[in-house]
Amino acid sequence: MHETGHMLGLDEEYSEDSNPYRAAHYALVEEAMGGNVAKAFVSRKAGDFSGGVMGSGLEVRPYHYVTFWEALGRITEPDLSRAAWRIE
């Protein structure tokens, strides 16, 4: 499941700060769900436990859908923007 998440555009939940791809993933989570969610779940340090599938667990969580959210926004523009779609 973890590697499939990478194929869907998700980054590690415990990456190094210097990873530019992580910054893009963090920005998507922040835009879709807010800064608190991004800080709590996407900015973990290596070794921190996470039950999320992109960390060290098996849970698929709402913030794992940000790449689908971004794609929906892109394919429905200009009629609907990303802001018109919500992850619940």
KEKE-3310 file (N, C-alpha, C; in steps of 0.2 Angstrom, whole numbers, plus 5000, padded with zeros to 4 digits):
npx = (5004:5010:5019:5011:5005:5015:5015:5003:5006:5009:5020:5033:5028:5038:5049:5065:5068:5074:5069:5062:5050:5043:5039:5030:5020:5017:5012:5000:4992:4991:4984:4972:4967:4972:4984:4987:4984:4993:5005:5004:5003:5011:5023:5032:5046:5059:5058:5048:5032:5019:5002:4997:4997:5007:5017:5022:5011:4995:4984:4973:4971:4961:4969:4977:4971:4974:4981:4971:4961:4968:4969:4956:4952:4960:4956:4943:4943:4940:4928:4925:4935:4949:4946:4932:4930:4930:4938:4932)
npy = (4994:5006:5009:5010:5022:5031:5030:5036:5049:5053:5058:5053:5052:5055:5062:5070:5087:5094:5088:5092:5087:5083:5096:5100:5091:5093:5107:5104:5097:5106:5117:5110:5105:5113:5121:5115:5102:5098:5101:5092:5079:5077:5082:5074:5068:5057:5041:5044:5038:5034:5031:5031:5026:5031:5033:5023:5014:5007:5014:5022:5039:5054:5065:5058:5059:5070:5071:5066:5076:5087:5083:5083:5096:5101:5095:5100:5114:5128:5129:5123:5126:5120:5124:5122:5109:5097:5088:5076)
npz = (5000:5004:4994:4983:4986:4984:4970:4967:4970:4983:4996:5008:5025:5034:5029:5024:5027:5016:5004:4989:4983:4994:4999:4990:4991:5005:5003:4996:5005:5015:5008:5005:5017:5028:5038:5051:5049:5040:5046:5057:5051:5039:5041:5049:5058:5054:5061:5069:5075:5064:5061:5048:5031:5023:5032:5045:5046:5042:5039:5029:5026:5027:5022:5013:5001:4993:4981:4972:4974:4969:4955:4952:4953:4943:4931:4930:4928:4918:4925:4938:4952:4962:4974:4974:4977:4990:5003:5014)
capx = (5000:5014:5022:5006:5004:5020:5013:4998:5009:5010:5027:5033:5026:5044:5055:5069:5065:5077:5066:5058:5044:5039:5037:5024:5015:5015:5008:4994:4989:4990:4979:4966:4965:4974:4991:4987:4984:4999:5010:5003:5004:5015:5030:5035:5053:5061:5057:5041:5027:5013:4998:4996:5000:5014:5021:5023:5005:4991:4978:4972:4967:4958:4974:4980:4967:4975:4982:4965:4958:4972:4968:4949:4953:4964:4952:4936:4944:4939:4921:4926:4942:4951:4942:4925:4930:4932:4939:4929)
capy = (5000:5012:5010:5012:5029:5034:5030:5041:5055:5054:5057:5050:5056:5056:5064:5075:5094:5096:5085:5097:5084:5084:5102:5101:5087:5097:5112:5102:5095:5113:5120:5106:5103:5117:5120:5111:5095:5097:5100:5086:5072:5077:5085:5070:5066:5050:5037:5046:5033:5037:5025:5032:5022:5034:5033:5016:5011:5004:5018:5027:5045:5059:5069:5054:5060:5077:5071:5066:5083:5092:5081:5085:5104:5103:5093:5103:5121:5134:5128:5122:5126:5116:5126:5120:5102:5096:5081:5076)
capz = (5000:5004:4987:4979:4988:4980:4963:4967:4971:4990:4999:5015:5031:5038:5024:5026:5025:5010:4999:4986:4982:5000:5000:4986:4995:5011:5001:4994:5011:5018:5004:5005:5024:5033:5041:5057:5047:5036:5051:5061:5048:5034:5043:5054:5057:5053:5067:5073:5073:5061:5059:5041:5026:5020:5038:5047:5048:5037:5039:5023:5030:5022:5018:5007:4994:4990:4974:4968:4974:4964:4949:4950:4951:4936:4925:4930:4927:4923:4928:4945:4954:4967:4980:4974:4979:4997:5006:5020)
cpx = (5004:5017:5017:5004:5009:5018:5007:5000:5010:5018:5027:5030:5032:5050:5059:5067:5068:5073:5061:5051:5040:5036:5030:5019:5012:5010:5001:4989:4987:4984:4972:4963:4967:4981:4992:4988:4990:5005:5010:5005:5009:5023:5033:5042:5054:5061:5051:5036:5021:5009:4996:5000:5007:5019:5023:5017:5002:4985:4978:4968:4965:4963:4978:4976:4969:4977:4976:4961:4962:4970:4960:4949:4955:4959:4945:4937:4942:4932:4921:4933:4943:4947:4935:4925:4933:4933:4936:4930)
cpy = (5006:5014:5013:5020:5033:5035:5035:5048:5057:5054:5054:5055:5058:5058:5069:5082:5096:5093:5089:5094:5084:5090:5103:5097:5091:5103:5110:5100:5102:5116:5117:5106:5108:5116:5116:5104:5093:5096:5094:5079:5072:5079:5081:5069:5059:5046:5039:5041:5037:5030:5026:5028:5024:5035:5026:5012:5008:5008:5022:5033:5050:5063:5065:5055:5067:5076:5070:5072:5087:5090:5084:5092:5105:5101:5097:5111:5122:5134:5128:5122:5121:5118:5124:5113:5102:5089:5081:5069)
cpz = (5000:4998:4982:4980:4984:4972:4962:4968:4978:4992:5005:5020:5036:5034:5027:5024:5019:5004:4995:4985:4988:5001:4996:4989:5001:5009:4999:5000:5015:5015:5005:5012:5029:5035:5046:5054:5044:5041:5055:5058:5043:5036:5049:5053:5057:5060:5071:5070:5070:5059:5051:5036:5023:5026:5039:5048:5041:5036:5033:5026:5025:5018:5013:5001:4991:4983:4969:4968:4969:4957:4947:4949:4945:4930:4925:4929:4920:4926:4935:4947:4959:4973:4980:4976:4986:4999:5013:5023)
residu = (MET:HIS:GLU:THR:GLY:HIS:MET:LEU:GLY:LEU:ASP:GLU:GLU:TYR:SER:GLU:ASP:SER:ASN:PRO:TYR:ARG:ALA:ALA:HIS:TYR:ALA:LEU:VAL:GLU:GLU:ALA:MET:GLY:GLY:ASN:VAL:ALA:LYS:ALA:PHE:VAL:SER:ARG:LYS:ALA:GLY:ASP:PHE:SER:GLY:GLY:VAL:MET:GLY:SER:GLY:LEU:GLU:VAL:ARG:PRO:TYR:HIS:TYR:VAL:THR:PHE:TRP:GLU:ALA:LEU:GLY:ARG:ILE:THR:GLU:PRO:ASP:LEU:SER:ARG:ALA:ALA:TRP:ARG:ILE:GLU)
# end
